[in-house]
Amino acid sequence: MTTTTSQSAAPEPPEPDDTTAEAVTVEPGTQDHQDSGVADASAAGPLAPEAGSSRSPAVSGTATWAGQRPIGRIPVVGVTPLVEGGDFPLKSVVGEQVPVSARVFREGHDAVNANIVLTDPSGGEHTLPLTRTNEGLSLWEGTISADREGVWTYRVEGWSDPYGTWDHDATIKVEAGVDVELMLEEGARVLERALQVDGRPEAAQRTLRAAVDTLRDEQRTPAARLAAGTSREVAYELTTRPLREYVSPSPEYHWLVERRRALTGAWYEFFPRSEGCYLDEETGDWVSGTLRTAAKRLPAVADMGFDVIYLTPVHPIGTINRKGPNNTLDAGPKDPGSPYAIGSKDGGHDAIEPSLGTFEDFDFFVAQAKRLGLEVALDIALQCAPDHPWVTQHPEWFTTRADGTIAYAENPPKKYQDIYPLNFDNDPAGIYAEVRRVIQVWIDHGVTIFRVDNPHTKPVEFWQWLIGDVAQSHPEIIWLAEAFTKPQMMATLAKVGFQQSYTYYAWRNQKWELEEYMTELSGEAANYMRPSFWPTTHDILTPYMQFGGPTAWKTRAALAATLVPTYGIYAGYELLESVPRPGVEEQIDNEKYQFKNRGWEDYEAGGPKEGQLWMADYLRTLNEIRRAHPALQWLRNWRAQPCDDENVMCFSKRHVDGGAEDIIIVVANLDPHTTRETWVHLDMPALGLDWNEGFVAKDLITGASWHWGQHNFVRVGRDAEPVHIIHVRRF
């Protein structure tokens, strides 16, 4: 079997008989130009008696001036996708369908054709035809997909198509009675040359020989002779195993194919110390949760359908300048401090906060997570508390101010007196080596994903080196960039290696800005960046979530779960924790600075009590829908759908895999305060349907079904469901 798919469609194979071309099965890792029946112009000597070289002898393989690359006999330009002109690899995951295109043309009127060649990680080549979709613009398109992880390459080849040239000219001339015998003889000679293409099955050779004989049979009419040379059987064979001349390849480009979790997943974040913490009524002191008590929460997380459990830092917390509740500077002796102020006398980034337990406890947590089908993601924050061992062992790793003190972190007006940022300028080799050692510690203890805190405040070249070095021995490791920063930095971090990226989703609330953002993310950006949508985090509670009530919380979770393949939920979302700390967009009594016992047992034992808000069931439904519908597990297939109301958003996702088709339509009211009624006008071809075709629309949230077509009335809002997630079923 081949390992790729293509949008281009060869002519339908004829019904098998003793003159029909046989199907060819190519095993992965064995296909090359000859195996695929495609003549190789790079081989020494001509392809066939009249085949030519792929470039002019005058060029001799080098540019003539200004560093130009040789254009080739058949120009191939404008290859897409390319990331920064090919400086960085195209990225996808196993099974992801990636659209490709190129401009391929030649001088004069002879026929030209094009294909794409993929080289898999083991060196096997796989050749796919491209389809010309715009003759005037010389545009050729197709789709590629890989069946295994690793570093692939791809190139586009343009080539002269002698059979296509003859077919076009002979059809015109023979029908007009011009040069009839000459054209029929030229056709016979083209097919004789095609017989020399390696890998042609015997049955196919018989088909071509029979056509040659008929083309030269003067006892038949010219029309019958022409029909033999242009028959469906011959056309199929010359499309499947073409005669190619003057093959001209584009440069070779890299393509990194990663595991599916790099694109698709549902994350759940919690602070381990809050899971199982409690207030001791006798002493009045808080008792920290541990890795063991946090493990008891895992079955509930798995039951909601999440794939990844994300832990905030588990390292020792500094005592110098420790922050108190709500980010105050007056921490009491029993305040736990921020886990992002890393390092104390108990160790640094390679150690565990004693109140959480030991590495044995961490291993137990990881084992429990894996048993429940959860991968463990660990927060990596490359910053230090003033009492981190690195501060005394390597003071050169930090920035010293004019007064001799070490500079703490600032993001004016915010100040982080409990954190010293690393300075990579003084001893980059030392910092690189130490961080790489630390990362390996956690990989050895079962962490497969790293959520990196503020990577945009460290050198990009450092991340490129670190992620690449880890991938040499652990290609399964996934890195998520928490970089709420300028677009260019966010994009470049993705290009140099981060598999996933936090985004601006939390602040995109209007239809126009969501559609604009999704058009960007599912378009060219999808070649290197995979977005992760989070309605809230431990640092983010937007006004929309503060004042929108339950409707807002449903809407933002449903959109995050359906717009993109990876989304995340921060613990407490189930309880709609929407009260902010005055003047900032984060929760009051933030557990970043204190313990928080949410009393899960009161909700999960028998469900929420009357009057209590509880969204766990809704999150479970969303995750069940995501798992059941492949269309929601991909990014490039997002399409906006027209809707009359500017506050109602509609979009679709369609996925076809072989004969299986999955189509989802989402309709969401973005106004959490009002129920809205409006009309949705579907782009039916985007759904794979005819304009006048009807279908059954089943709402996967409520179970209701309707008969829909191109134009549909919808009602969504606070006194109904704010979001319809609709599965399309053909009549």
C-alpha angles and dihedrals in degrees: 000000000000121000099223143062131210139203089219115095123212117210112284109269113250122246108282119260135145092285098044124108113257122237114255122217115202117198116221113266096021105074121105134151093288096043091053093050091247114131113236114229091188092068118100113269130013123321092228133351093287102028118124138215119274093237138028117267088231090065095048093193097299135094117260097221146350094024095288119163115236109268095214129228091282107039116233113188139152096039112184143230099041124152110219090340091307096309089120127035125262107247131214139138131244110292095011113140110228120191115225133186143171141178109246124175145135142205121279126004105301116124119266129194139184143205138175123236120208122196113202125213091268093054099257116141124223120191124204129182120240123216123230104234099172117029095186092054093039088234120166122185142181144143130254130198132177128219098202142038124256143071113318130175131214136195135175120230125203119197144172113258110211094180093050090049093050094044091054096044097040094050091055098042100041092049089049093046093242121141089340100165092040093053093046091050091048088053091053090051092049091053091047089055090048088057087066093063108113119245097032107150118235093246090053091049089054089052092053094044090052090051091050091052092049093048088058096042103111090185089074129070118266089244092055092046091050091048090056092055094046098038123138090251093053093043091050092050094047090049094047096044105014131190103244126192132183092012108199117189128203117227116287114260129198123244121190113206116193138180120284095254088068087070107023132045148110114235129201119195128202141159106242092213092060094053103089098000118139142177111252104227093202098053099023089228129125118246113212124238114239138212087263094053090043089056088061088065093056098084090058091049092049091046089059088058102251121154102197131044109204119203123201112226114309096191127116112287121230123244100203111094089355113183122239131210115321092009095296122157096229103080116177123227091261098044110115097218128215116311086218089068091080127195140037140160085298093065143272139258093331094055138072126238103257093226089061095051137245139306087269088060091047091052089050090052092050092048092051091049093051091048088058094046096257125135116214119236118191126202112238114197112177097208135097142225113233089257096051111129090240091064093065098030096046111018088161088071090073138059115261116204127217092267092056096254124124114252115244124213120281136178099175125268086017117077127193105195090169094061133071113195119220119251109215095190102078103049110004094160092055094047093045092053095046095048090048089053091050093050090052091054091061095041088054088054094054106269110145100172131047122200103201118212115224098341089171090073091063128067114280091221089059092058091045090055097042097047091044093048093049090048091058091071102014110035090163093071115110125205124203117197116217092198113146091176144107115327095243093055092044091051095045093051087056093048093053095051119296106130095201137026137199110235144198091267094117090063098041106091107143123083095238094052094045091050092046091049094047091049087057097044096046093043128057092337089064088072091073112003129064112195125221114202120209121179090199138359133186086271101038131067108151124203088251089062094039095056106020098082125205092327091061092048092051093046097049093046092048093048093047090050095049107030094062135018096241124051137155141215125203116220112266093042086109088063096044093238097194107151111114131208104254113270098008138079097242136086122277115246087024111202087222084084105026145020120278122196106192094183094233091175090067090060105033100046095068104351127267120321120246112290095017119124113234127172102172092101091051092050090049090053092050092051092047089053092049093052094046096049119059091193089073093052095070135068109199093062096068114125128178114230123207119255129175098224115074089212095054118077125200128184139158140213125199128185127183121189113176105305095341118099128187123185125182128184120192123198116185133179105220093192105085093189102056138047110231134201120200147137127266117206110200126212092226098192088056085061092048090251135120117253093251097039121119129208144179111263111203118191105221091199099056102015092236119141132205138177107249138182136163096312120042137173116226136186117197133161150085097320090047131024111305092212133041115201102192128194113207115223119183118229 
